């Protein structure tokens, strides 16, 4: 394997994962990417941005129900309980890994690249897009203003309500809300983050109608046996790649659930470039030797290592 060390190179159809040097080592040595629970992302306001609009539109939908439909409701705080349970349900089923469409970006170095001392890994975007199947997505993030988001969610809810009643056909209604609206949650951000130009891969764990009924409507929390089974699920992709059961890592004073996207030797086909951050002391030559050592004689698509020339202050 020959890796070219250069100051200038083409970057076509790549997405970039900014990380510390230690995380880069773990990714390469273990041939994995780490997908963290969406509920535990760095920007806590991101999920709230979507859910606030969703809750408002759900309230509008409920307020518009006929008296006959509302007569079937046993509890005055039905919608409050429903939304609480729905939010809890969504919080446990989505795992994502984040990239940027922008390479060698100072803001990305500061936010995600160990404050300029890490690595930027360039992945073939089409590699991830080729893994897409039910439950797994690879997409650019959409940046929607609240007005757009209100319009999108309102139209979806009205369409779903016309097919399934929120009250008398609640399980199917909830399933469609999950599929048509809930799955969009991890793909939409506030336009204030437009400069990140983000790309995400993610897993949405599937839930049966019975699971939705028990958790949302029958007031049954997932018991120890059910939780262990859910956390132990393995998701299989192409070419012997898979997504591991749930595990946990620590981040300061938090426990963060994550799954590993186990790529095996396919990792070295997916990586197309490596950029060394401005303050990282690893040399391009050292990095090249490390990659040669870890690729296990498999085909390697990494042909270029680049040292950032940005001034980092």
Phi, psi and omega per residue, in radians:
X1 nan 2.305 3.137
X2 -2.012 2.169 3.122
X3 -1.975 2.175 -3.108
X4 -1.522 2.269 3.054
X5 -1.762 2.145 -2.988
X6 -2.578 2.888 3.046
X7 -1.805 -0.293 3.137
X8 -2.313 2.340 3.121
X9 -2.797 2.726 3.101
X10 -1.352 2.495 3.089
X11 -2.216 1.576 -3.081
X12 -1.913 2.245 3.043
X13 0.939 0.770 3.101
X14 -1.987 2.653 2.966
X15 -2.143 2.656 -2.881
X16 -2.146 2.265 3.124
X17 -1.888 1.976 3.131
X18 -1.581 2.311 -3.086
X19 -2.749 3.005 3.067
X20 -1.295 2.873 3.089
X21 -1.090 -0.652 3.130
X22 -1.145 -0.740 3.100
X23 -1.121 -0.688 3.069
X24 -1.014 -0.781 3.118
X25 -1.037 -0.775 -3.126
X26 -1.133 -0.692 3.127
X27 -1.074 -0.831 -3.077
X28 -1.239 -0.804 -3.091
X29 -1.139 -0.691 -3.089
X30 -1.665 -0.136 3.130
X31 0.992 0.837 -3.099
X32 -2.378 2.801 2.861
X33 -2.075 2.556 -3.080
X34 -1.735 2.180 -3.140
X35 -1.915 1.936 -3.067
X36 -1.543 2.693 3.067
X37 -1.032 2.237 -3.066
X38 -1.006 -0.610 -3.100
X39 -1.106 -0.265 -3.032
X40 -1.993 0.429 -3.135
X41 -1.181 2.797 -3.095
X42 -1.019 -0.695 -3.105
X43 -1.620 1.682 -3.091
X44 -1.159 -0.364 -3.115
X45 -1.344 -0.286 -3.069
X46 -1.069 -0.880 -3.131
X47 -1.151 -0.690 -3.130
X48 -1.085 -0.647 3.141
X49 -0.976 -0.770 -3.139
X50 -1.327 -0.810 -3.044
X51 -1.155 -0.590 3.112
X52 -1.051 -0.777 3.130
X53 -1.182 -0.750 3.136
X54 -1.032 -0.781 -3.137
X55 -1.129 -0.697 3.106
X56 -1.076 -0.773 -3.118
X57 -1.244 -0.561 3.050
X58 -1.155 -0.689 3.093
X59 -1.119 -0.733 3.103
X60 -1.070 -0.694 3.120
X61 -1.133 -0.771 -3.137
X62 -1.122 -0.767 -3.141
X63 -1.081 -0.446 -3.123
X64 -1.528 0.010 3.124
X65 -1.203 2.661 3.109
X66 -1.289 2.802 3.100
X67 -1.061 -0.590 3.133
X68 -1.120 -0.720 3.111
X69 -1.186 -0.735 -3.120
X70 -1.195 -0.387 3.126
X71 -1.137 -0.341 3.138
X72 -1.469 -0.060 -3.099
X73 -1.567 2.220 -3.086
X74 -1.518 -0.426 -3.044
X75 -2.045 2.427 3.114
X76 -1.205 -0.469 -3.138
X77 -1.822 0.599 -3.112
X78 -0.942 -0.868 -3.062
X79 -1.171 -0.622 3.121
X80 -1.100 -0.805 3.122
X81 -1.151 -0.730 -3.120
X82 -1.047 -0.834 -3.100
X83 -1.182 -0.634 3.104
X84 -1.084 -0.827 -3.127
X85 -1.176 -0.684 -3.140
X86 -1.117 -0.736 3.118
X87 -1.113 -0.728 3.112
X88 -1.092 -0.715 -3.124
X89 -1.095 -0.812 -3.132
X90 -1.139 -0.562 -3.076
X91 -1.124 -0.376 -3.019
X92 -1.812 0.040 -2.967
X93 -2.107 0.052 -3.062
X94 -2.143 2.266 3.115
X95 -2.262 2.300 -3.054
X96 -2.362 2.767 3.005
X97 -2.240 2.347 -2.964
X98 -1.902 2.523 3.118
X99 -2.392 2.973 3.004
X100 -2.159 2.620 3.016
X101 -1.419 -0.011 -3.085
X102 -1.918 2.234 3.117
X103 -1.689 2.574 3.019
X104 0.935 0.980 -3.078
X105 -1.928 2.254 -3.040
X106 -1.066 -0.720 3.137
X107 -1.129 -0.658 3.108
X108 -1.193 -0.691 3.093
X109 -1.003 -0.817 -3.077
X110 -1.155 -0.751 -3.026
X111 -1.384 -0.685 -2.969
X112 -2.202 -0.185 -3.040
X113 -1.843 0.710 3.101
X114 0.972 0.740 3.092
X115 0.930 0.782 3.041
X116 1.565 0.066 -3.087
X117 -1.911 0.197 -3.024
X118 -1.908 -2.548 -3.015
X119 -2.353 2.581 3.032
X120 -2.044 1.994 -3.093
X121 -1.687 2.165 3.106
X122 -1.639 2.047 -3.138
X123 -1.846 2.593 3.022
X124 -1.191 1.987 -3.085
X125 -1.054 -0.680 -3.116
X126 -1.175 -0.397 3.079
X127 -1.068 -0.845 3.137
X128 -1.187 -0.713 3.138
X129 -1.082 -0.507 3.113
X130 -1.291 -0.223 3.129
X131 -1.570 -0.135 -3.033
X132 -1.041 2.290 3.052
X133 -2.689 3.132 3.140
X134 -1.009 2.171 3.138
X135 1.642 -0.238 -3.131
X136 -2.178 2.246 -3.126
X137 -2.194 2.751 3.057
X138 -2.537 1.777 -2.985
X139 -2.565 2.717 2.921
X140 -1.221 2.481 3.054
X141 -1.207 2.470 3.070
X142 -1.736 2.332 -3.133
X143 -1.839 1.901 -3.059
X144 -2.046 2.307 2.987
X145 -1.199 2.795 -3.069
X146 -1.041 -0.604 3.139
X147 -1.103 -0.745 3.098
X148 -1.111 -0.724 -3.112
X149 -1.153 -0.729 3.078
X150 -1.016 -0.807 -3.110
X151 -1.101 -0.796 -3.133
X152 -1.056 -0.880 -3.077
X153 -1.197 -0.712 3.135
X154 -1.049 -0.810 3.137
X155 -1.088 -0.716 3.130
X156 -1.144 -0.777 -3.109
X157 -1.112 -0.728 3.122
X158 -1.113 -0.734 3.120
X159 -1.096 -0.752 3.140
X160 -1.169 -0.734 -3.134
X161 -1.080 -0.586 3.136
X162 -1.165 -0.364 3.124
X163 -1.759 -0.617 -3.054
X164 -2.419 2.172 -3.140
X165 -1.218 2.391 3.076
X166 -1.065 -0.523 -3.043
X167 -1.709 -0.921 -3.021
X168 -1.582 -0.233 3.106
X169 -2.310 0.818 -2.896
X170 -1.164 -0.597 -3.107
X171 -1.173 -0.822 3.124
X172 -1.167 -0.641 3.069
X173 -1.021 -0.819 -3.104
X174 -1.145 -0.691 3.114
X175 -1.058 -0.769 -3.139
X176 -1.203 -0.621 3.064
X177 -1.073 -0.748 3.108
X178 -1.060 -0.826 -3.051
X179 -1.249 -0.749 -3.015
X180 -1.585 -0.432 -3.095
X181 -2.082 -0.868 -3.071
X182 -1.022 -0.662 -3.121
X183 -1.209 -0.285 3.125
X184 -1.441 -0.274 -3.008
X185 -0.977 -0.735 -3.089
X186 -1.502 0.098 -3.096
X187 -2.031 0.082 -3.094
X188 -2.185 2.366 3.097
X189 -2.373 2.875 3.060
X190 -1.114 2.395 3.116
X191 -1.006 -0.256 3.098
X192 -1.093 -0.348 -3.132
X193 -1.771 0.265 -3.069
X194 -0.981 -0.587 -3.094
X195 -1.106 -0.367 3.132
X196 -1.241 -0.451 3.114
X197 0.816 1.056 -2.913
X198 -1.503 2.571 3.024
X199 -2.183 2.419 -3.097
X200 -2.305 2.549 2.867
X201 -1.971 2.573 -3.078
X202 -2.787 2.776 3.093
X203 -2.076 2.267 2.952
X204 -1.916 1.979 3.099
X205 -1.136 2.381 3.129
X206 -1.354 2.543 3.096
X207 -2.255 2.300 3.139
X208 -1.298 2.858 3.071
X209 -1.037 -0.636 3.134
X210 -1.115 -0.709 3.134
X211 -1.144 -0.720 3.100
X212 -1.096 -0.788 -3.125
X213 -1.065 -0.819 -3.097
X214 -1.143 -0.788 -3.023
X215 -1.358 -0.762 -3.046
X216 -1.511 -0.701 -2.960
X217 -1.883 -0.485 -3.106
X218 -1.680 0.068 3.078
X219 1.051 0.617 3.118
X220 -1.928 2.018 3.055
X221 -1.309 2.692 3.113
X222 -1.119 2.107 -3.137
X223 -1.293 3.061 -3.083
X224 -1.021 -0.718 -3.118
X225 -1.166 -0.822 -3.140
X226 -1.131 -0.683 -3.140
X227 -1.142 -0.753 3.138
X228 -1.100 -0.687 3.133
X229 -1.159 -0.780 3.128
X230 -1.074 -0.808 -3.102
X231 -1.188 -0.419 -3.102
X232 -1.557 -0.004 -3.138
X233 -1.067 2.410 3.040
X234 -1.988 2.375 -3.113
X235 -1.984 2.179 -3.030
X236 -1.731 2.381 3.115
X237 -2.037 -2.924 -3.116
X238 -1.252 2.778 2.995
X239 0.902 0.766 3.071
X240 1.152 0.226 3.049
X241 -1.426 2.639 -3.117
X242 -2.699 2.880 3.069
X243 -1.939 2.182 -2.963
X244 -1.312 2.935 2.982
X245 -1.068 2.889 -3.141
X246 -1.194 2.393 2.995
X247 -2.337 -3.134 -3.091
X248 -2.298 2.563 2.999
X249 -2.283 2.877 3.109
X250 -1.803 2.566 3.038
X251 -2.461 1.721 -3.044
X252 1.045 -1.950 -3.083
X253 -1.879 0.451 -3.120
X254 -2.178 2.626 2.956
X255 -1.756 2.180 -3.058
X256 -1.980 2.087 3.058
X257 -1.296 2.515 3.102
X258 -2.636 2.822 2.978
X259 -2.164 2.663 3.089
X260 -1.766 2.248 2.969
X261 -1.499 1.783 -3.034
X262 -1.533 1.828 -3.021
X263 -1.638 -0.334 -3.086
X264 1.035 -2.535 -3.114
X265 -1.157 -0.267 3.107
X266 -1.120 -0.387 3.112
X267 -0.969 -0.728 -3.059
X268 -1.316 -0.273 2.993
X269 -1.435 -0.550 -3.070
X270 -1.343 -0.627 -3.119
X271 -1.366 2.218 -3.116
X272 -1.933 -0.413 -3.117
X273 -2.723 2.785 3.051
X274 -2.350 2.215 3.075
X275 -1.959 2.247 3.140
X276 -1.570 2.227 -3.044
X277 -1.183 2.815 -2.999
X278 -0.968 -0.691 -3.058
X279 -1.761 0.050 3.120
X280 -1.278 2.278 -3.063
X281 -1.602 -0.040 3.057
X282 -1.220 2.299 -3.122
X283 -1.474 2.714 3.062
X284 -0.982 -0.647 -3.134
X285 -1.139 -0.727 3.112
X286 -1.128 -0.719 -3.128
X287 -1.134 -0.694 3.125
X288 -1.093 -0.768 3.124
X289 -1.104 -0.704 3.122
X290 -1.055 -0.784 -3.128
X291 -1.159 -0.713 3.088
X292 -1.066 -0.712 -3.116
X293 -1.137 -0.608 -2.991
X294 -1.699 -0.123 -3.033
X295 -1.438 -0.078 3.039
X296 0.949 0.692 3.088
X297 1.062 0.223 3.102
X298 -1.471 2.936 3.087
X299 -1.049 2.368 -3.139
X300 -2.178 2.185 -3.139
X301 -1.551 -0.075 -3.140
X302 -1.344 1.943 -3.129
X303 -2.109 0.029 -3.087
X304 -2.545 2.333 3.002
X305 -2.089 2.332 -3.018
X306 -2.203 2.340 3.046
X307 -1.715 2.091 -3.126
X308 -1.037 2.413 3.111
X309 -1.889 0.184 3.127
X310 -1.168 2.540 3.047
X311 -1.460 2.089 -3.082
X312 -1.872 2.051 -3.115
X313 -2.062 nan nan
